[in-house]
Amino acid sequence: MGATLKRLKIAGSWALALALVVLIGGASEALASCGSAACFLLTGEEGAVQLEGKLSVGLTYAYTISKLQSGTSGFVTSVDQEERRLIMNEHAEHRTILEVTTLDVNYGLTNNLTLELLVPYKHIKHTHIIERGSPPTGEGEYEAFQDAGIGDIRVNTKYSFLPSLRSLMVVGFGVDLPTGNSHANNINGTLQEPTLQLGHRTWGIAPSIFQSYEIIPHVLDQFARVSYQHSFTGPNSYRFGDVYVVSGGLNYKTLKILTLTGQFNWRYAVHDEFAGSLEIVSEAPGGGPNIVLDSEIKRRPVPNTGGTTLAFSPGISVQVRDQLRAYFFAQVPVVQDYNGGLIPDVSYLAGLSMSF
């Protein structure tokens, strides 16, 4: 058994290394936005399906800080939703801190079908320079923006089936509700950037597939998940780009109550889109009128949104009691492809899950 376990560990290491090479080779161009995404890792709750009439309640806290990459200006395109304009180089980014506390409630409708409710509470802190190129100096105005409140609630269904005694498949389909506030203003009283709002101001859908296999029953298991998120166009003609996430890793159970996890997470987000004209900030001394590149109001990609990230996420899970589990993960960026905007640093996620 010892030799077998050793060979399986080596094979698992090579499989993860191969996945890393493939993902790096297939990474697409990534563009940073004013607001950064939180952790996108697997906690184990994605494959949790409750028996009929059973309930589980979870609480997670995620912390992500995004900073300016060394050697870059941080100039990004602003979105003027009221005047329907995209203004290139109008913002100079500094930093974003995003904290998300999420309530996760699962209820078993049948032995195979679970209804899930995800309620996020967000706290956003963002600093940047706005109104670059505006007289009298052209240097712009410093803004320390923050907001807090309920984000977009997701209603999700999870259906599980067992292809074999050691395998599990869970198919999910979620609907994002436009519950998060999207009307916060900046220091000048105009509508804040869409990527800094608590909500998307529109509906969305989020299908997913989760798979796990017990390599060594009750000791070593493999898991993977593929998910997709689509947001429909909002009333302000802004649409957040589609998001694809692929994750995979291994769980190693030891000491009966302790589980060690290692996983890779790949996230690709398409450019956001906005219907507006296109301008660029004047770099003349003292500032001046923006230079109009295209006055036509038409749908175009927002240059500083979307992107690709590959991260490695080690974690630990402890079975505190029969029905109570606690876990902690760190998400370490391995490959990030951005265009001079903010890049996420190491993120952290902690959580509790209890069944009734």
WOPERA-V629476 format. One line per field, one symbol per residue. phi: phi as a letter, one per 20 degrees, with the letter a starting at -180 (. if undefined). psi: psi as a letter, one per 30 degrees, with the letter a starting at -180 (. if undefined). Layout:
# WOPERA-V629476
phi = ???
psi = ???
This chain:
# WOPERA-V629476
phi = .fffffffffffffffffgffffffefefccecfddfegcdeeoffdedefgneccccccccccddcffgndfnfceedeffelcddfmeddfdacdcdcdcecdccffcfddceccddeddcdcbcaddmfnefednencfcdebbbqfeffddcdcddbdfbfddbccddbdceefeffccfdefendffggfdefcembebcbfbcdcbbefcgmcccdbbbccbccdffefemdcfffcdcccaacdceblmddcdccbdcdccdfgfcbeaecccffefgnnrffeeebefebfbfegedmqccdcdcebcccefcgdcccbbccddfdccdcdoefcfefdcbcbcccdc
psi = eeeeeeeeeeeeeeeeeeeeeeeeegklkkkllekllakilkfffegjkklkflkkklklkkkkkklkkkglfgklkljjfefhkkjkgfkjkdkkkkkjkkkjkkkjeaffkkkkkjjkjkjkkkklklhkfklffffakkkjkllkakakkkkkkkkkljflfglkkjkljlkkkifkkggklafgglklkefglflfgllllillkkklkjejkgeklkllkklkkkklklfggkkklkkkkkklakkjklgefkkkkklkkkkkklklkkjllklkkkgkkflaklkjejfkjlklkjeglllkkklkjllkkkjelegkkklklkjjkekkjlhfakkkaklkkklkkkk.
